[in-house]
Amino acid sequence: MGHGWKLDAFDQILERNRAWADRIRAVNPDYFERLSKQQHPDILWIGCADSRVPANQILDLPPGEVFVHRNIANLVVPSDLNCLSVLQYAVEVLKVRHILVCGHYGCGGVRAAMTGADNGLIDNWLNHIRLVHRLHADDLPADMLEEPALDRLCELNVIEQVNNVCGTTVVRNAWAAGSGLQVHGVVYSLKDGVLKELCLRTC
């Protein structure tokens, strides 16, 4: 009974998984067999870990079509070997054609970065959002806890993370080799489920 799981709750998780797999096989009996042998996604999604922002569902694409990296507030930090390893594998091995950096309005990480409260360990991570705020402070209102201000900071954060992606050796080398790789900055609205493109970089 460790890790705080109730046995019946975990059994429900496993049962939901089995029911999902059964539904897939009922429609396409060899689906999992084919999926297990290959993945050729065209898209790398770098997004927020927020449970309301699932990449495949938002793009309406099945498993195998999107390579995904998620963290708090969709940050691309030059010292984050996890993110950089995903990026390298996606670009150099999977040969993705599109990288989507996706933020979302109502991001709890962006709001937490602006409250000035002590959030514990995560404050070290949120400092990267505070840096985005400092870079654009002249173009943002004084009260950063109002929804329009937070929404704009979410957008600016996406644009800065796109810049960080494009500054990596992985992407610079891909472009130097003539890759047609495109890096998109997009923001997702929880209120209507729609993505909005903020920027596009192709070299």
VMD Tcl script that draws the C-alpha trace (Angstrom):
set ca {
  {0.00 0.00 0.00}
  {3.05 2.28 -0.36}
  {3.22 5.62 -2.19}
  {-0.23 6.62 -0.95}
  {-2.13 4.50 -3.51}
  {-5.39 2.92 -2.50}
  {-5.44 -0.55 -3.98}
  {-8.93 -0.16 -5.41}
  {-8.00 3.19 -7.00}
  {-4.94 1.68 -8.64}
  {-6.94 -1.29 -9.82}
  {-9.27 1.20 -11.51}
  {-6.29 2.73 -13.32}
  {-5.24 -0.68 -14.63}
  {-8.80 -1.53 -15.60}
  {-9.18 1.71 -17.54}
  {-5.96 0.87 -19.37}
  {-7.18 -2.62 -20.27}
  {-10.52 -1.27 -21.47}
  {-8.75 1.32 -23.64}
  {-6.43 -1.31 -25.17}
  {-9.40 -3.60 -25.82}
  {-11.28 -0.80 -27.61}
  {-8.28 -0.09 -29.84}
  {-7.80 -3.77 -30.71}
  {-11.51 -4.19 -31.46}
  {-11.21 -1.58 -34.21}
  {-7.66 -2.38 -35.35}
  {-6.43 -5.82 -34.19}
  {-2.76 -5.32 -35.19}
  {-2.52 -1.70 -34.02}
  {-0.18 -2.30 -31.07}
  {1.92 -4.82 -32.96}
  {2.61 -2.26 -35.70}
  {3.12 0.58 -33.23}
  {5.67 -1.40 -31.22}
  {7.95 -1.77 -34.23}
  {8.45 1.85 -35.23}
  {7.92 5.52 -34.52}
  {8.26 8.18 -37.20}
  {6.85 11.38 -35.73}
  {7.16 14.62 -37.66}
  {6.60 16.72 -34.54}
  {8.51 17.38 -31.33}
  {6.24 19.01 -28.75}
  {7.86 20.92 -25.88}
  {5.03 21.82 -23.56}
  {3.88 22.41 -20.02}
  {3.35 19.49 -17.64}
  {-0.15 20.80 -16.87}
  {-2.61 17.88 -17.05}
  {-5.02 19.99 -19.11}
  {-2.58 20.37 -22.00}
  {-2.05 16.89 -23.54}
  {-0.14 17.10 -26.82}
  {-1.70 14.25 -28.81}
  {-5.27 15.18 -27.95}
  {-4.75 18.86 -28.75}
  {-3.23 18.00 -32.14}
  {-5.77 15.22 -32.70}
  {-2.97 12.76 -33.49}
  {-2.66 9.11 -32.40}
  {0.25 7.56 -30.45}
  {3.44 7.45 -32.49}
  {2.88 10.81 -34.21}
  {4.22 13.25 -31.59}
  {7.49 13.06 -29.64}
  {6.88 14.88 -26.35}
  {8.87 16.68 -23.67}
  {6.98 18.43 -20.87}
  {7.99 20.39 -17.80}
  {6.68 23.16 -15.58}
  {5.94 26.21 -17.78}
  {7.39 24.70 -21.00}
  {10.92 25.95 -20.39}
  {13.98 25.22 -22.53}
  {16.93 25.75 -20.23}
  {20.44 25.46 -21.72}
  {21.66 23.40 -18.74}
  {18.70 20.98 -18.78}
  {20.23 17.79 -20.17}
  {16.86 16.06 -20.12}
  {15.31 18.56 -22.52}
  {18.46 18.76 -24.66}
  {18.64 14.97 -24.95}
  {15.02 14.82 -26.12}
  {15.74 17.60 -28.59}
  {18.83 15.87 -29.96}
  {17.08 12.53 -30.35}
  {14.09 14.13 -32.04}
  {16.16 16.14 -34.52}
  {19.08 13.83 -35.24}
  {17.50 10.37 -34.95}
  {13.78 10.78 -35.55}
  {14.32 13.61 -38.06}
  {11.28 15.59 -36.97}
  {10.31 18.43 -39.29}
  {8.50 20.64 -36.75}
  {9.30 21.62 -33.17}
  {6.34 23.13 -31.32}
  {7.04 25.04 -28.13}
  {3.59 25.26 -26.56}
  {2.62 27.43 -23.62}
  {-0.89 27.95 -22.34}
  {-2.93 30.73 -20.86}
  {-3.66 30.29 -17.18}
  {-0.26 28.65 -16.57}
  {0.22 28.05 -12.85}
  {4.00 28.19 -13.19}
  {3.89 31.64 -14.75}
  {1.51 32.89 -12.06}
  {3.61 31.39 -9.25}
  {6.71 33.11 -10.64}
  {4.99 36.48 -10.32}
  {3.46 36.15 -6.84}
  {6.65 36.79 -4.90}
  {5.66 33.98 -2.53}
  {8.02 31.30 -1.29}
  {7.19 28.27 -3.43}
  {10.03 26.09 -2.22}
  {12.29 24.14 -4.55}
  {10.36 25.07 -7.67}
  {11.40 28.71 -7.26}
  {14.79 27.75 -8.70}
  {13.02 26.63 -11.89}
  {10.62 29.58 -11.93}
  {13.56 31.99 -11.95}
  {13.72 31.36 -15.70}
  {10.24 32.89 -16.04}
  {11.26 35.83 -13.87}
  {14.12 36.37 -16.32}
  {11.62 36.57 -19.18}
  {9.68 39.11 -17.14}
  {12.82 41.21 -16.55}
  {13.67 41.12 -20.26}
  {10.23 42.51 -21.14}
  {9.42 44.53 -18.02}
  {9.14 47.81 -19.94}
  {6.36 46.35 -22.08}
  {4.40 44.75 -19.25}
  {2.09 46.37 -16.65}
  {3.15 46.90 -13.06}
  {0.46 44.55 -11.73}
  {1.55 41.18 -13.08}
  {-1.19 39.21 -11.32}
  {-3.96 40.50 -13.58}
  {-5.07 37.96 -16.18}
  {-4.14 40.02 -19.29}
  {-0.63 40.59 -17.92}
  {-0.15 36.90 -17.12}
  {-1.48 35.93 -20.54}
  {1.03 38.23 -22.21}
  {3.84 36.82 -20.07}
  {2.80 33.31 -21.14}
  {3.18 34.42 -24.75}
  {6.53 36.12 -24.16}
  {7.76 33.04 -22.34}
  {6.95 30.89 -25.38}
  {8.82 33.26 -27.68}
  {11.89 33.26 -25.41}
  {11.86 29.45 -25.22}
  {11.72 29.30 -29.02}
  {14.83 31.51 -29.02}
  {16.46 29.07 -26.59}
  {15.60 26.10 -28.83}
  {17.06 27.89 -31.85}
  {20.21 28.72 -29.90}
  {21.04 25.10 -29.14}
  {23.86 23.36 -31.00}
  {21.35 20.69 -32.02}
  {19.14 23.06 -34.00}
  {21.99 25.25 -35.26}
  {23.78 22.17 -36.62}
  {20.58 20.90 -38.24}
  {20.09 24.20 -40.03}
  {23.77 24.35 -41.05}
  {23.33 20.93 -42.64}
  {20.43 22.23 -44.73}
  {17.59 20.82 -42.65}
  {14.17 22.28 -43.32}
  {13.41 22.12 -39.60}
  {10.79 24.62 -38.44}
  {10.45 25.86 -34.85}
  {7.01 27.16 -33.93}
  {5.94 29.05 -30.84}
  {2.29 28.45 -30.00}
  {0.00 29.16 -27.08}
  {-3.03 27.10 -26.10}
  {-6.27 28.44 -24.70}
  {-7.87 26.33 -22.01}
  {-11.11 28.24 -22.60}
  {-11.70 27.15 -26.19}
  {-9.07 24.47 -26.95}
  {-7.48 26.45 -29.78}
  {-3.78 26.93 -30.54}
  {-2.48 30.33 -31.66}
  {0.86 30.67 -33.45}
  {3.10 33.35 -31.96}
  {6.28 32.94 -33.98}
  {8.04 30.78 -36.55}
  {11.78 30.25 -37.01}
  {13.27 28.39 -39.94}
  {16.94 29.37 -39.64}
}
mol new
graphics top color blue
foreach p $ca { graphics top sphere $p radius 0.5 }
foreach p [lrange $ca 0 end-1] q [lrange $ca 1 end] { graphics top cylinder $p $q radius 0.2 }
display resetview
